[in-house]
Amino acid sequence: MKIMFNKHRPSSPTPLDRTARVHFTGLCAGYPGRPVLHELSASIPALATTALVGPNGSGKSTLLGVMAGVIEPTSGHVRHGGSRPPAFVPQRGAVGDTLPLTVRQTVEMGRWGERGLWRRLTRRDHATVDAALDRLGIGDLAARQLGELSGGQRQRALIAQGLAQESDLLLLDEPTTGLDPEARVRITTVLADLVTDGVTVVHATHDLEAARSADACLLLRDGHLAGRGSPEDVLTTSALTQVWQPA
């Protein structure tokens, strides 16, 4: 996946923070006739978990899309500190239940960016897929249809697809929303382990418990940055009340 950069760049962009995996300055983005993000400037720390926090419609998914390279900014500047394209895991609802895919086939799709859609997977590709399945504890589900899985199992399959891309930046949209407590804990543990292994993790969430377990937070309201920093500094009662109150 090619990361897209907007042509309208600041004349003197802020120097890249070498501890940052992603840095954006004056970022604006949205959809035709509907601006979503407004003048965001922040960094995503490398080798850490960052939570994008805010109510529905605050711009979390759009910001993930910009970092993934699937949404082009309308203005501003986005820079990546890594050498590999990000791996993007969408919300479970974005993947159709009726698609005739097994769990293994779903995870194998993570190798398409490296191998191409029509080329046969190599021995190394298959080993990468096996490792991703095992990492998420779903090797025994490899032959099952994706639509037959529980919410937690399906989410683990999608994360395994992201891992199969072998990126050092994993972007996830609401990875634990709607899951039972056991599934949430399992996925949160896997994500923490990935950071230890050298992966930068960014996930959008409105689950404050999940956000408080992150290393850093960006708090969004109506496409504006309402706070950034550690969870204890950002997710204060006063800040959350202001963000979640009606506009």
C-alpha positions as CSV (number, residue, x, y, z in Angstrom):
1,M,0.0,0.0,0.0
2,K,1.4,3.4,-1.0
3,I,1.3,6.0,1.6
4,M,-0.2,9.2,0.1
5,F,1.0,12.7,0.9
6,N,-0.8,15.9,0.2
7,K,0.7,18.4,-2.2
8,H,-0.2,21.3,0.0
9,R,2.6,21.1,2.5
10,P,3.8,23.7,5.0
11,S,6.7,25.7,3.6
12,S,8.8,24.8,6.7
13,P,7.4,21.6,8.3
14,T,8.3,20.8,11.8
15,P,11.4,18.5,12.0
16,L,10.5,14.9,12.5
17,D,10.6,13.6,16.1
18,R,13.0,10.7,15.7
19,T,11.1,8.9,18.5
20,A,7.9,9.2,16.5
21,R,6.6,6.5,14.1
22,V,4.1,8.9,12.6
23,H,4.1,12.7,12.7
24,F,1.4,15.0,11.3
25,T,1.2,18.8,11.2
26,G,-1.8,20.9,10.3
27,L,-3.6,17.8,9.1
28,C,-7.1,18.3,7.5
29,A,-9.0,15.4,5.9
30,G,-12.4,14.2,5.1
31,Y,-14.7,13.2,2.3
32,P,-16.3,15.1,-0.6
33,G,-18.4,17.8,0.9
34,R,-17.7,16.6,4.4
35,P,-14.6,17.8,6.2
36,V,-13.8,15.6,9.2
37,L,-10.3,16.4,10.6
38,H,-9.3,20.0,11.3
39,E,-5.7,21.2,11.7
40,L,-4.4,18.2,13.8
41,S,-0.7,18.3,14.8
42,A,0.7,15.5,16.9
43,S,3.1,12.5,16.9
44,I,2.5,8.8,17.3
45,P,5.4,7.4,19.5
46,A,7.3,4.5,18.2
47,L,7.3,1.2,20.0
48,A,4.3,2.1,22.1
49,T,0.5,1.7,22.1
50,T,-1.5,4.8,21.3
51,A,-5.3,5.1,21.7
52,L,-7.3,7.4,19.6
53,V,-10.2,8.2,21.9
54,G,-13.5,10.1,21.3
55,P,-17.2,9.6,20.7
56,N,-18.6,8.3,17.4
57,G,-18.1,10.9,14.7
58,S,-15.0,12.5,16.4
59,G,-12.7,11.5,13.5
60,K,-10.9,8.4,14.9
61,S,-11.5,6.2,11.9
62,T,-10.6,9.0,9.4
63,L,-7.3,9.6,11.2
64,L,-6.5,5.9,11.0
65,G,-7.4,6.0,7.3
66,V,-5.0,8.9,6.8
67,M,-2.2,7.1,8.7
68,A,-2.9,3.9,6.7
69,G,-2.6,5.8,3.4
70,V,-6.2,5.0,2.2
71,I,-7.5,8.6,2.8
72,E,-5.5,11.5,1.4
73,P,-5.3,14.7,3.4
74,T,-6.9,17.8,2.0
75,S,-4.1,19.8,3.6
76,G,-1.3,19.4,6.0
77,H,1.7,17.2,6.2
78,V,2.0,13.5,7.3
79,R,5.4,11.7,7.7
80,H,6.2,8.1,8.6
81,G,9.3,7.2,10.5
82,G,9.3,3.6,9.4
83,S,10.3,1.9,6.2
84,R,7.3,-0.5,5.7
85,P,3.7,0.3,4.9
86,P,1.3,0.2,7.8
87,A,-1.0,-2.8,8.4
88,F,-4.6,-1.7,8.8
89,V,-7.3,-3.8,10.6
90,P,-10.8,-2.3,10.0
91,Q,-13.8,-2.8,12.2
92,R,-15.3,-6.3,12.1
93,G,-18.5,-4.9,10.5
94,A,-16.5,-3.7,7.5
95,V,-15.8,-7.4,6.5
96,G,-18.8,-9.2,5.1
97,D,-20.1,-12.3,7.0
98,T,-21.2,-13.8,3.7
99,L,-17.7,-13.8,2.1
100,P,-16.8,-17.5,1.4
101,L,-13.4,-17.3,3.1
102,T,-11.8,-19.6,5.6
103,V,-9.8,-18.2,8.5
104,R,-6.6,-19.2,6.8
105,Q,-7.6,-17.6,3.5
106,T,-8.5,-14.4,5.4
107,V,-5.0,-14.3,7.0
108,E,-3.3,-15.2,3.7
109,M,-4.8,-11.9,2.3
110,G,-2.2,-10.2,4.5
111,R,0.5,-11.5,2.2
112,W,-1.0,-10.0,-1.0
113,G,0.8,-6.7,-0.6
114,E,4.1,-8.5,-0.5
115,R,3.3,-11.3,-3.0
116,G,0.6,-9.8,-5.2
117,L,-2.9,-11.1,-5.8
118,W,-2.2,-13.6,-8.5
119,R,1.1,-15.1,-7.4
120,R,1.3,-18.3,-5.5
121,L,2.3,-18.0,-1.8
122,T,5.9,-19.2,-1.1
123,R,7.0,-21.4,1.7
124,R,8.0,-18.3,3.7
125,D,4.5,-16.8,3.1
126,H,2.9,-19.9,4.5
127,A,5.2,-19.9,7.5
128,T,4.3,-16.2,8.1
129,V,0.6,-17.1,8.0
130,D,1.1,-20.0,10.4
131,A,3.0,-17.8,12.8
132,A,0.2,-15.2,12.8
133,L,-2.5,-17.8,13.3
134,D,-0.5,-19.3,16.3
135,R,0.2,-15.9,17.7
136,L,-3.6,-15.2,17.9
137,G,-4.4,-18.7,19.1
138,I,-6.6,-19.6,16.2
139,G,-4.5,-22.2,14.4
140,D,-7.2,-24.8,15.2
141,L,-9.8,-22.6,13.4
142,A,-7.9,-22.3,10.1
143,A,-10.4,-24.3,8.1
144,R,-13.5,-22.7,9.6
145,Q,-15.5,-20.2,7.6
146,L,-15.0,-16.6,8.8
147,G,-18.8,-16.1,9.1
148,E,-19.1,-19.0,11.5
149,L,-16.8,-17.5,14.1
150,S,-17.7,-15.6,17.3
151,G,-17.0,-11.9,17.5
152,G,-13.8,-12.5,19.4
153,Q,-12.6,-15.2,17.1
154,R,-13.3,-13.2,14.0
155,Q,-11.5,-10.2,15.4
156,R,-8.4,-12.3,16.1
157,A,-8.5,-13.6,12.5
158,L,-8.5,-10.0,11.3
159,I,-5.6,-9.0,13.6
160,A,-3.7,-12.1,12.4
161,Q,-4.2,-10.8,8.8
162,G,-2.6,-7.6,9.9
163,L,0.3,-9.4,11.5
164,A,0.9,-11.4,8.3
165,Q,1.8,-8.1,6.6
166,E,4.9,-8.0,8.8
167,S,4.7,-4.2,9.3
168,D,6.1,-2.3,12.2
169,L,3.0,-0.2,12.4
170,L,-0.4,-1.9,13.2
171,L,-3.5,0.3,13.0
172,L,-6.8,-1.1,14.4
173,D,-10.3,0.4,14.3
174,E,-12.2,-0.5,17.5
175,P,-10.5,-3.9,18.0
176,T,-12.3,-4.8,21.2
177,T,-15.7,-3.2,20.7
178,G,-18.6,-5.5,21.3
179,L,-16.5,-8.4,22.6
180,D,-16.9,-10.3,25.8
181,P,-14.4,-9.5,28.7
182,E,-12.3,-12.6,28.0
183,A,-11.9,-11.8,24.3
184,R,-11.0,-8.1,25.2
185,V,-8.3,-9.2,27.6
186,R,-6.9,-11.7,25.2
187,I,-6.6,-9.1,22.4
188,T,-5.2,-6.4,24.6
189,T,-2.5,-8.8,25.8
190,V,-1.6,-9.7,22.3
191,L,-1.2,-6.1,21.3
192,A,1.0,-5.4,24.4
193,D,3.2,-8.3,23.4
194,L,3.5,-6.9,19.9
195,V,4.9,-3.7,21.2
196,T,7.5,-5.6,23.1
197,D,8.4,-7.3,19.9
198,G,9.0,-4.0,18.1
199,V,5.6,-3.1,16.6
200,T,4.0,0.3,17.1
201,V,0.2,-0.1,17.8
202,V,-2.5,2.5,17.2
203,H,-6.1,1.7,17.9
204,A,-9.3,3.8,17.8
205,T,-11.6,3.2,20.7
206,H,-14.4,4.7,22.8
207,D,-13.7,2.1,25.5
208,L,-12.0,4.1,28.3
209,E,-10.7,1.0,30.0
210,A,-8.9,0.0,26.9
211,A,-7.6,3.5,26.4
212,R,-6.2,3.8,29.9
213,S,-4.1,0.7,29.3
214,A,-2.3,2.4,26.3
215,D,1.0,4.2,26.6
216,A,-0.3,7.4,25.0
217,C,-3.7,9.0,24.0
218,L,-5.0,11.4,21.4
219,L,-8.4,12.7,22.5
220,L,-10.6,13.9,19.6
221,R,-13.8,15.9,19.5
222,D,-15.6,16.9,16.3
223,G,-12.4,16.4,14.3
224,H,-10.3,18.6,16.6
225,L,-7.5,17.5,18.9
226,A,-8.8,18.0,22.5
227,G,-5.8,16.5,24.3
228,R,-2.7,14.4,23.8
229,G,-0.3,12.7,26.2
230,S,-0.4,9.9,28.7
231,P,-3.8,8.4,29.6
232,E,-3.7,9.8,33.2
233,D,-3.0,13.3,31.9
234,V,-5.5,13.2,29.0
235,L,-8.4,11.1,30.2
236,T,-9.4,13.3,33.1
237,T,-13.0,13.7,34.3
238,S,-13.2,17.3,33.1
239,A,-11.7,16.6,29.7
240,L,-14.0,13.6,29.1
241,T,-17.1,15.5,30.2
242,Q,-16.3,18.3,27.8
243,V,-15.6,15.9,24.9
244,W,-18.7,13.8,25.4
245,Q,-21.1,16.6,26.1
246,P,-23.4,17.6,23.2
247,A,-22.0,20.3,20.9
